[in-house]
Structures are given as C-alpha cells and as structure tokens.
Amino acid sequence: MPFGEGPRICIGLRFAKMQMISGLVTIFKKYRVELATDMERQIEFEPKSIITYPVSGIRLRFIERKGWEGRVLQSSKPKVSS
C-alpha cells in the first residue's frame, strides 16, 4: 500500500483524497460527461489482469456547461421558513 496501513498510516492519505475529490468536483461542475458516440455500450474487460480495465478503453465526451462559473454547491438541507 502506498500510504501504509494501521496506526502508522501516512497523514497525506486524507489530503490526497481531498485533492482528488476536489478535482473531480471541479471537472463535473464544468463539464457534462457522456459516452462518446462511437463507444460501444457493451464493455469487454481483460480477465487476466490484476487490475480490471476494458480491453478497448472507454471513450468519453466532455461537454462544457454554460454558466458553470457562477455555480455554487448547494446544501441538501431543506430551507426552513419562519
């Protein structure tokens, strides 16, 4: 394991996870992600590999969202009116 395990786990693990999540949120906020038009819906995986991956890859299309700069993540808590 790159970050170790148990009580001596690397303190950078949580930071690395936060960075990855932050990057993914930024990408998904800016782009809508779809399968490419030439991508087959049935995916064949490499059975002999330790890591599961598709034989012919996965092709995606990133479509920029309009007005994404003004978007703010909103809380899922309902607003209480008084």
Residue pairs with C-beta under 8 A, 6 or more apart in sequence:
2 10
3 9
3 10
3 12
3 13
3 16
4 10
25 73
27 33
27 62
29 65
29 68
29 71
29 73
30 64
30 65
30 68
31 62
31 63
31 64
31 65
32 62
32 63
32 65
33 60
33 61
33 62
33 63
34 60
34 61
34 63
35 41
35 58
35 59
35 60
35 61
36 59
36 60
36 61
37 61
38 59
39 58
39 59
39 60
40 56
43 54
43 58
44 54
44 55
44 56
45 52
45 53
45 54
45 55
46 52
46 53
46 54
46 55
65 71
